Amino acid sequence: MSRSDRVLASIVEAIGDTPLLELHRLADQLGGRVLAKLEYLNPGFSKKDRIAREIIAEAETAGDLRPGRTVVELTSGNTGTGLALVCRAKGYPCVCVMSRGNSPERARMMRALGAEVVLVEQVPGATSGQVSGDDLALVEERTQQIVRERDAFRVDQFVREASALAHSRHTAQEIIRQTGGDFDAFCDFVGTGGSFGGCAAAMKAHHDDILCYVVEPQGAATLAGEAVTKPHHKIQGGGYCRAELPLIDTALVDGYLTVTDEETIAWARRLAEIEGVFGGFSGGANVAAAAQLLAGPCRGKTIVTLICDSGLKYLSTDLWPQ
């Protein structure tokens, strides 16, 4: 029985099993197929709901999370939102630590879901809406301090294996089922690396000919080995200029793609205007990358990608015209 055929006992049960949409109108111009996994239709409006569910469940099973213990994590907003709703359903206090450079909609949503939100100032000279690795380092420092002060459970999404397992066990399996396993490539904008790492592992296990591409911001493509020339890009939720991400096995990476802020915004707007898909920056980045693949090494083939979160989280930014 699918979840749509029953009454759910908790909002946690609404996470996952998102639709896979063929972007006919956009891809018809590109000489191939783009299949978009609509992760913004999760209850917290992003793919990060999946890792929140997986990490909390794993911590409960391991005995690391006892009743009443506080859950703490640094976030650009999406993981925090997922944690806020999972913790609210399960009765854990939740503290989300975020840079002020991220869109304020995210902080408001986390608070609405019952989380305590701690906002950390950006590094001197930074621009709001453009969060760099240096900004994230300040958020990490504050997060560690709160964990010590409250003897809290630290989610640690950049290194915790459950961040990738949430996607290898669920997201990728849904995609394989929805496509019948018939697709040629997968591309994903990288934040923690969990969705790329988890999906790539499961997809390669299903069929090792499936090509998997990392997507990064132009000027901040450290995973591709490039020098950082633009750490303060606009694509929130990733591109933090980390040279290594433990959740990504580089043996699974078939190539690296970069997208500009302008390409990202243009494709996000096209998604909304042409396909009715109201995604955020990273969804625009992913479709921009898919277009690159169809114009190059994957011409005429089928690309799968993720619409990672909702455009509603960016109404205060220049992603959407006033």
Beta strands, then each sheet from edge to edge (+ up, - down):
strand 1: 20-22
strand 2: 33-38
strand 3: 71-74
strand 4: 94-99
strand 5: 116-120
strand 6: 153-154
strand 7: 185-189
strand 8: 211-217
strand 9: 255-259
strand 10: 302-307
sheet 1: 1+ 2- 10- 7- 8- 9-
sheet 2: 5+ 4+ 3+ 6+
end
